[in-house]
């Protein structure tokens, strides 16, 4: 019979440090809440569905996730809040291969290797453990955004993988269960399970392992009438010199600014949720900008410093400040990378994009809105 309880993701394979943050399987963007994965077969009896295809989109954190308190379970030190986008989808197919001796992973048409392969196989081991099904799998993932450039490619990638793998292996999970599962591949993927705005709960420190795992998941955030857009300025699409995972560790371990930022981030989240509920985009933008700049300040204070900001990043930030002086509501946010995202009203998105495009000096500029959550697609469909 199909297992309908939440899987135990607190045990099973760990790898060197568990499947934690950084660049991963793919990228994307969309919003909307995913429901429970439909029944796919007989689960532990070996009759899981033979394959599944899922799509997910990246999310951009407005209250940042930066720092883990548990590397293996991928438990963050603070809550975070994000907007899932309607651009850059990742589409992932998982097909069971009962006779195979190893997993086969193809990313963007090329066989995966190294750390990318290890993370995906470790994640599949976790799914196999939960499903009590040993079959290896063939994974094919297509990403439409640069991987490892601070554009949330791992969020969409592991959200799509979680949805497709759960279906293929016969796990019937609620949206909360899928969020917990996706978290184990990449923390921010827990938020890409949902569309629109979502909050990822850090959970309470000091709990036993199982309670800590159950307490950390994402869920949708109530929002009043907003018509936001996010203008994405890709000033550098190349991979980062320092991975998010390594930068997080260094920042938490060595930056004297980290703990004060984490404390202020908790206050930022409370204030932003209230602003979203009353539909105050200006306050949402102001909080998002100060939270992101504060996160980058903690990295610059790390020893040695982690600097993702490029000259073009600062030029775009100057352009955003000038837009505000000109009476246009625009507020910047940045993840672990040089690329800038600008929150604004949808009616002003074209003007913001034009200013950002000029400042980005040839960099690509995209306009995104809130999108739907991760979802299954018909077999064979994209």
N, C-alpha and C positions, 0 to 999 in steps of 0.2 A: 504494500500500500504506500501511498505518497506520504512523506513526512510533512506534517503541517505545523509542527512546533518550530520555534526559532532554533537554528543550529547552534551547537556549542562551538564557538570560534575561539575559545580561550586556550584550547590545547591544539595538538597536531603539530605539523612541521614548523620550524622557526627559521631555518636558514641561519646565516651568520648573525643577522640582527632583525629578522622579520622583514616583510615587504613594506618598507616605509617610504616616505615622501620622495620628491624629486621627479625627474622625467620618467615617463613610463610608456604605456602601450599606445596611447593615442590622444586625440583632442576633439573638442566640439563645443556646441552651444545650443541650448533650448530650455524651456521651462514648462511646468505643468506637473501634477503629481502622478507618480506611477502607482498603480494598484498592486495587489498581490500577484505574484507570478502564477499563471494558471497551472493546474495539474498537468504533469507531463508523462506520467507513467507510474512505475511501481517503486521508484526510489531504491531503498535498501535491498529490494529483491532483485535488482539488476535490470529492471525494465525501464530505466529513465529514457526520456526522449533522446533520439539519436542526434539531434542538433537544434540550434536556435540562433537567431540573429537579433541583435539589439542595437539601438542607437542612443547616444547620450551627447550632451553638449557641455562645454566648459562653464564654470562659474567664476565670477570675479568677486573676491572678498572685499566687502566694504569695511568690516571690522576684521582685522587680519588674524589668521592662524599662523603663529610663529613660535615654535618650541614644543617639544613633547615631554610629557612626564613618564611615559612608558613607550620605549622603542618597539617592543615586540607587538603589543596590542594597538599601537598607534593611537595613544591617548594624548590629547593636547593639554597644554597647561592652562589655556583660557578658552572660553567660548568664542565663536566667530560667526559672522553673518555675511551672506553673499547674495548676488543676483545671478541666476543662471541666464545664459545668453541664447539668442536665436540664430547664431552663426557658428561656423567651425565645428560641425558635427563629427563625431567618431562613430563608425559603424564596425561592429565586431561580430564575427561568426564563430561559434564553438560547436564542433562536431566530435562526438565520441568515437574513439578508435579502439575497441576492446582488444584487438589482436596486436596492437602496437606496443613496442617496448619502451617508448619514450614519447613525450609530448612534442608536437611540431608547431612552431609559432612563426607566423609570417606577418611582418609589419610593413605596410606600404609596399607590398609586393616582394619584399626581401626577407630571407630567413633571419630571425632574431638571433642575437648572440650576446655574450658577455652579461652585463648587469641587467639589461632589459629582459633577456631570456630567463635569467635566474628569478627575477621578481615575479614574472608571470607564472612560471612553473611552481614557485612557492605558493602563489595565490591559488592555483589549481589544486595543489596538494591540500590546502585548507578546505576547499569545496569538496574534494573527494573524502576527506576525513568526516566532514559534516554529513555527507550523503551516504557514507559507508559503502562507497562504490569505487573500485580500484581503477577503472578504465582510464587510459590515457586519452588525450584529446588533440585535435587539430584546431588551432586558433588562427584566424585570419582577421587582421584589423587594419582599417584604413582611416588615417588621420588627415584632417584638412587644415591643420594649423601647425606651425613649427614646433617640434618637440624640444623641451628643455630650454625654452627661451623666456620663461616667466609668463606664459600665456595659458596656463591651466590645462595643458595637454594631458597630464596624468589624471586630472579630475574626470574629464569626459571618458578617457580611456578605460580606467578601472570601473567607472560606473557602468559603462556598456558591457565590460567583461563580466561584472557581477551579475547583471540581469541575464545575459546570455548563458553564462555557466550555470547559474541556479536552475534555469529552465532545462538545460541539456542534461544535468545530473539529477533532475527530479526533485529538487528542493522547492517546496511551496512556501514562499516567504511573504510576510507583510512588507509594506514600504519601509517600515522601521527596520525590519530584519535585513532588507537589502541595503539600507544605509549603513548598518553595522558591518555587513559583509564588505561593501565597497571600501569602507574606512580602512580595512586591513591591507588593501592594495595601495591606496594613497589617501591620506587623511581628507583632503579636500573633495575626493570623490564621494564622500558621504553626503555632501550637499548637492552634487549634480544628479542624484537620484530624483530630486524634486525640481519643479519649475518655479519661476518667479523668484521670490526672496525666501531664503531658508536660513535657519540658525542651527549650528552644530554645537551640541551640548558637550562640554568637556567631561562632565561627570564629576563625582566627588573623590578627592584624594583619600587614601587610607582605607579604601574598601578592599575586600578580597577580590581575587582575580576575576571571578565570574560576575560579581556585582559591578565591578569597574567596567567590564566589557559591555554589560547590558545598559549601563548608564550613559554611554557615549554614542550618540546618534544625532542625525539631523532631522528637522521637521519644518514644515512651511511656517512662514511668519505672516500674521495678519497685516494687511496693508490697505490704507484708504485709497481714494482716487489719486493715482499718480500716473503720469505718462512719461516715464523716464527713457532716456537713451544713454548708451555708453559708447563714446567715440574711442576706438582703439587705435593708437598710433604705434606702429611697429617700427621702431627706429633701428633695431638690430634683431634679425630673425635667427641669428646663429645660436648654438648651444652655449650655456653659461660656463665660465671657467671654473666656478665653484658651485657644486650642486646645492639645491635647497636643503637637502638633508645635512650635508656637511656644514653649511652656513648656519643652520639652526643650532646644531650642536655647539659650534664655536661661539655663537652669540650667547646662548644660555650659560655656557661654562665660563665665559671670560668677560662679557660686557657688563660694566657697572650700571649701565642704563636699562638693562633688561627688566629687572624686577619692578622698577618704577613704571616702565611702559606697560607691563602686564597688569599692574594695578589700575592704571588709568584706562586701559583697554576695557576692563570690566565696567567702569563707569560709562565709557563711550557706548558700549553695547546697550546698556539700560536706556540711555538718552536717545540712541538711534531707533530702538524699537518704538519708543513713544512718538518720535517724529514720523516714522512710517505709518503709525496708526492714525495720526492726524493729517497725513498727506503733506508734510512740510519738507519739500525736496531741498530747499536751501539748507536747512539744518542737517538733513541727511548728508548732503554734500560736504558741508563744513566739517562734520565729524569724520567722514570717510577720509578727507584729505589730511587732517591732523593725525589720524590713526596711522595712515600709511607713512607719512613723513617721520612720525615717531618710530615706527618699526625700522625704517632705514637708518635712523640715527643710532638705534641700538647696534646695528651691524657695523656702522662706521666706528663705534666705540669698542668693538670686539678687538681681541689681541691675538693675532694680527687682524687688522680691519678687513671687513668684507665690503667691497664697494661694487654695487651693481649699476650705479648711476653713471651714464655716459654723458659727454658734452651735449649730444642731441636731446637727452632726457631733460637737462636743465633748460635748454632752449624751449622745449615744449611746455615745461612748467612756467616759464616766463610768459609764454603766449596765453596760457590759461589765466594767469594773474591779470594780464592786460585785458582779456575778455571781460573779466569782472569789473575792471575799472571802466570799461565801456558799457556797463549795464547788462551784460549777458551772464546769466547764471551758469557757471561752469566750475567744476571742482575735480581735481586730479586724484588718482589713486595709482599705486604701483605695487606689483608683487615682487617676488625675488627675481628681478631682471631689470633691464634698462627701459622696457616698453611702458608707455603711459596710457592709462585709460581715463577718459574724462566723462564724468557724470553731468548730464544736462537735461533740459526738457526736450522732448521729441521735436517740438516745433522749432527749436533753435539748433537742432543737431547739424543741419547742413552748414550753418554759419560757423559753428564750433569746428566742424570737420575741415572747413576751408582754412581757418586760422591755424589749426594744428598741422595740416598738410604743409603749409608754407613753412612752419617752424621745424617740421621734421626733415626738411631738406631731402626730399625724394623718398622718404620712408612710406610704406603702405599705410593707408588709413581706412578703417572700416567703421560702419555705424551698426550698432547692435541694439536690440530691445530685449525685454524679458522674454524667455522662451519656455517651452514645456520640459518636463522631466524625462528621465531615461525611460525607454519603452521597448517592448518587443516589436519586431517587424515580421511580416510573413516570410517564411523560408524562401530564399532566393531573391528577396527584395532588398533594396537599398534605400 
